[in-house]
Amino acid sequence: MSTSIALNNLHGRHIVLGITGGIAAYKSAVLVRLFVKAGAEVQVIMTPNAREFIGPVTMSTLTGKPVITEFFSANTGEWHSHVDLGLWADAMVIAPATASTIAKMANGVADNMLVTSYLSARAPVFVAPAMDFDMMQHPSTVRNIETLRSYGNHIIEPAEGELASHLVGKGRMEEPEAIALAIDAFFGVSGPLAGHHVLVTAGPTYERIDPVRFIGNFSSGLMGYAIANAAASMGAKVTLVSGPVDRSLRTYPGVETVQVESAREMLDACAKAFPESDIAIMAAAVADYRPSECHESKIKREKDGIDVIELVKNPDIAATLGQMKRPGQVLAGFALETDHERENAKDKLARKNLDMIVLNSLRTPGAGFGVTTNAVEIIFASGNPAISVPLKSKEEVALEVVRAAAILLPL
């Protein structure tokens, strides 16, 4: 995930960040930086073991506040009030959360400042577990996490990958960017799209030739996922209809993902979600054609001797939704062009009954498929002036796209 992310809802928020004794503690420095850059005020509490992995001086420098590690200051005898911290916080984030700390939180073992503060917290609590695969799967850990969830805590699920033990499995603390986005999304429930439903499509479609081959394209899904996350960060309920993409792409609270493979499956999912949607943004790169026949068995070069694959047109999802569109709905499409870009985009805008279209040009370095940046022009059917968005991260471009669509909603 890009480190250049847009956080809209954290300015002025008070965040208590709890850091426990795991190797993932180094990621907490990035998380603090993201919070502070977004305008939040951060107070760090570290368990004694956490200091073995990252120094309090680092965290104090990043937050501008002394780090709390003990109940009392050794030099002055000053008492650190866990009650005051619990009242001050708008959110408490524990990242990384080790198996030991999770167990203490679940069972009320208040033997350090972090757990004591957790038990006093009135704010929402977000827990990002980080531990070895076997510890993560142990019944006691599973039970403790479910206990925390039952208490109303928000669990930010760990990712899969290589762990400190060099085993591969679930247990890696989620990346700081994803954690920050999850907190931002939580506060976005009062954002400008609160109460609205947004439908987004993302990724490619795969059109099967046989069980092992398909017709597809190079879309990574990054842009569509960024749009879904941007809409959720503004408070919307989001339905994301996703073609086949890398499993590392993440969404956060407020996004319901529907996985599909083919254009026809994507159309069915969109037709189901669209009637309840206020905004639909068609960011997927849908295959225009599919094989007229999908072979049940793998085609053998020596045996079958197929030289020509007959293609038939796939349904046009955006045009179909354009015909279904009711007054007040906003429908946005994408146009990825290489020649006569604005002319082709405007033609698609009118032909498919869209309200706005996002023009991508493959002539722009750093834009298009397979990169983390994009540059677009947003063109409106209403005749409103077009919006030119220069090369930025796809997360930043996504915010511009969603804001443009939101402007078109009826007052």
Backbone hydrogen bonds, N-H to C=O, Kabsch-Sander energy under -0.5 kcal/mol:
donor,donor_aa,acceptor,acceptor_aa,energy
5,I,3,T,-1.2
7,L,5,I,-0.6
8,N,6,A,-0.5
12,G,39,G,-2.8
13,R,10,L,-2.3
15,I,13,R,-0.6
15,I,41,E,-3.0
16,V,91,A,-2.5
17,L,15,I,-0.6
17,L,43,Q,-2.4
18,G,16,V,-0.6
18,G,93,V,-3.4
19,I,45,I,-2.6
20,T,96,P,-1.1
22,G,20,T,-1.9
25,A,22,G,-2.2
26,Y,23,I,-1.3
27,K,24,A,-1.8
28,S,25,A,-1.3
29,A,26,Y,-0.9
30,V,26,Y,-0.5
31,L,27,K,-1.9
32,V,28,S,-2.6
33,R,29,A,-2.0
34,L,30,V,-2.2
35,F,31,L,-2.3
36,V,32,V,-2.9
37,K,33,R,-2.6
38,A,34,L,-1.5
39,G,36,V,-1.6
40,A,35,F,-2.4
41,E,13,R,-3.2
42,V,40,A,-0.5
43,Q,15,I,-2.5
44,V,42,V,-0.5
45,I,17,L,-2.5
46,M,68,I,-2.6
47,T,19,I,-2.2
50,A,47,T,-0.7
51,R,47,T,-0.9
51,R,48,P,-0.7
52,E,49,N,-1.6
53,F,50,A,-1.8
54,I,50,A,-1.8
58,T,55,G,-0.6
59,M,55,G,-1.3
60,S,56,P,-2.8
61,T,57,V,-2.4
62,L,58,T,-1.9
63,T,59,M,-2.2
64,G,60,S,-2.4
68,I,44,V,-2.3
69,T,67,V,-0.5
73,S,78,E,-2.3
77,G,73,S,-2.5
80,H,71,F,-2.9
81,S,79,W,-0.7
82,H,80,H,-0.7
85,L,81,S,-1.8
86,G,82,H,-2.0
87,L,83,V,-1.8
88,W,84,D,-2.2
89,A,85,L,-2.0
90,D,14,H,-3.2
91,A,14,H,-1.5
92,M,124,P,-2.5
93,V,16,V,-3.1
94,I,126,F,-3.0
95,A,18,G,-2.2
95,A,93,V,-0.7
97,A,128,A,-2.0
98,T,96,P,-0.6
102,I,98,T,-2.5
103,A,99,A,-2.2
104,K,100,S,-2.2
105,M,101,T,-2.8
106,A,102,I,-2.5
107,N,103,A,-1.5
108,G,104,K,-0.9
108,G,105,M,-0.5
109,V,104,K,-2.2
110,A,108,G,-1.2
111,D,109,V,-1.5
116,T,112,N,-2.2
117,S,113,M,-2.2
118,Y,114,L,-2.3
119,L,115,V,-2.4
120,S,116,T,-0.9
121,A,117,S,-0.8
121,A,118,Y,-1.0
122,R,86,G,-1.1
126,F,92,M,-3.1
127,V,154,H,-3.0
128,A,94,I,-2.8
130,A,97,A,-1.9
131,M,171,G,-1.8
136,M,132,D,-2.5
137,Q,133,F,-1.8
138,H,134,D,-0.8
138,H,135,M,-0.5
142,V,138,H,-2.5
143,R,139,P,-2.5
144,N,140,S,-2.4
145,I,141,T,-2.7
146,E,142,V,-2.1
147,T,143,R,-2.2
148,L,144,N,-2.4
149,R,145,I,-2.4
150,S,146,E,-2.4
151,Y,147,T,-1.3
152,G,149,R,-1.7
153,N,148,L,-2.0
154,H,125,V,-3.1
155,I,153,N,-0.6
156,I,127,V,-3.1
156,I,154,H,-0.6
157,E,155,I,-1.0
159,A,172,R,-2.7
161,G,169,G,-1.8
163,L,167,L,-3.1
166,H,163,L,-2.2
169,G,161,G,-2.3
171,G,159,A,-2.2
172,R,159,A,-1.7
179,I,175,E,-2.1
180,A,176,P,-2.9
181,L,177,E,-2.2
182,A,178,A,-2.0
183,I,179,I,-2.1
184,D,180,A,-2.6
185,A,181,L,-2.8
186,F,182,A,-1.8
187,F,183,I,-1.8
188,G,184,D,-0.9
189,V,186,F,-1.2
190,S,187,F,-1.0
191,G,188,G,-2.9
193,L,234,M,-2.8
194,A,191,G,-1.9
195,G,235,G,-0.7
196,H,193,L,-2.3
198,V,237,K,-3.0
199,L,279,I,-3.0
200,V,239,T,-2.7
201,T,281,I,-1.9
202,A,241,V,-2.0
205,T,285,A,-0.8
206,Y,261,E,-3.0
207,E,205,T,-0.5
207,E,215,I,-2.5
208,R,206,Y,-0.6
209,I,210,D,-0.5
209,I,213,R,-2.6
210,D,213,R,-1.3
213,R,210,D,-0.7
215,I,207,E,-2.5
225,Y,221,G,-2.5
226,A,222,L,-2.1
227,I,223,M,-2.1
228,A,224,G,-2.4
229,N,225,Y,-2.4
230,A,226,A,-2.3
231,A,227,I,-2.5
232,A,228,A,-2.0
233,S,229,N,-2.3
234,M,230,A,-0.9
234,M,231,A,-0.6
235,G,232,A,-1.9
236,A,231,A,-2.1
237,K,196,H,-2.7
238,V,236,A,-0.5
238,V,254,G,-2.9
239,T,198,V,-2.7
240,L,238,V,-0.6
240,L,256,E,-3.1
241,V,200,V,-3.1
241,V,239,T,-0.6
242,S,240,L,-0.8
242,S,258,V,-2.5
243,G,202,A,-2.6
249,L,246,D,-1.7
255,V,252,Y,-1.3
256,E,238,V,-3.1
256,E,254,G,-0.5
257,T,255,V,-0.6
258,V,240,L,-3.4
259,Q,257,T,-0.6
260,V,242,S,-2.9
266,M,262,S,-2.2
267,L,263,A,-2.5
268,D,264,R,-2.2
269,A,265,E,-2.1
270,C,266,M,-2.5
271,A,267,L,-3.0
272,K,268,D,-1.4
273,A,269,A,-1.8
274,F,270,C,-2.9
276,E,273,A,-1.0
277,S,274,F,-2.1
278,D,197,H,-3.0
279,I,197,H,-1.7
280,A,330,V,-2.5
281,I,199,L,-3.0
282,M,280,A,-0.5
282,M,332,A,-3.0
283,A,201,T,-1.0
283,A,281,I,-1.3
285,A,203,G,-2.5
286,V,284,A,-1.0
290,R,312,V,-2.4
292,S,310,E,-3.0
295,H,209,I,-2.5
295,H,293,E,-0.6
301,R,299,I,-0.5
304,D,300,K,-2.7
305,G,300,K,-0.9
305,G,301,R,-0.7
307,D,305,G,-0.6
310,E,308,V,-0.6
312,V,290,R,-2.8
314,N,288,D,-3.2
317,I,315,P,-0.9
320,T,316,D,-2.3
321,L,317,I,-2.5
322,G,318,A,-2.1
323,Q,319,A,-1.6
324,M,320,T,-1.3
325,K,321,L,-1.5
329,Q,326,R,-1.9
330,V,278,D,-2.4
331,L,329,Q,-0.5
332,A,280,A,-3.2
333,G,356,M,-1.9
334,F,282,M,-0.6
335,A,358,V,-2.7
337,E,335,A,-0.8
337,E,360,N,-2.7
344,N,340,H,-2.7
345,A,341,E,-2.5
346,K,342,R,-2.6
347,D,343,E,-1.8
348,K,344,N,-2.2
349,L,345,A,-2.4
350,A,346,K,-2.0
351,R,347,D,-2.8
352,K,348,K,-2.1
353,N,350,A,-1.1
354,L,349,L,-2.2
355,D,331,L,-3.2
356,M,331,L,-1.3
357,I,379,I,-2.6
358,V,333,G,-2.7
359,L,357,I,-0.7
359,L,377,E,-3.2
360,N,335,A,-3.3
360,N,358,V,-0.6
361,S,375,A,-0.5
362,L,337,E,-2.3
362,L,360,N,-0.5
364,T,361,S,-1.7
367,A,364,T,-1.8
371,V,368,G,-0.7
374,N,392,K,-2.5
376,V,389,V,-1.5
377,E,359,L,-1.4
378,I,387,I,-3.2
379,I,357,I,-2.8
379,I,377,E,-0.6
380,F,384,N,-0.6
381,A,355,D,-2.4
382,S,355,D,-0.5
383,G,380,F,-0.7
387,I,378,I,-2.3
388,S,386,A,-0.6
389,V,376,V,-3.0
389,V,387,I,-0.6
392,K,374,N,-2.3
394,K,372,T,-2.5
397,V,393,S,-2.4
398,A,394,K,-2.4
399,L,395,E,-1.5
400,E,396,E,-1.5
401,V,397,V,-2.2
402,V,398,A,-2.6
403,R,399,L,-2.5
404,A,400,E,-2.1
405,A,401,V,-2.1
406,A,402,V,-2.5
407,I,403,R,-1.6
408,L,404,A,-0.7
408,L,405,A,-0.9
409,L,406,A,-1.3
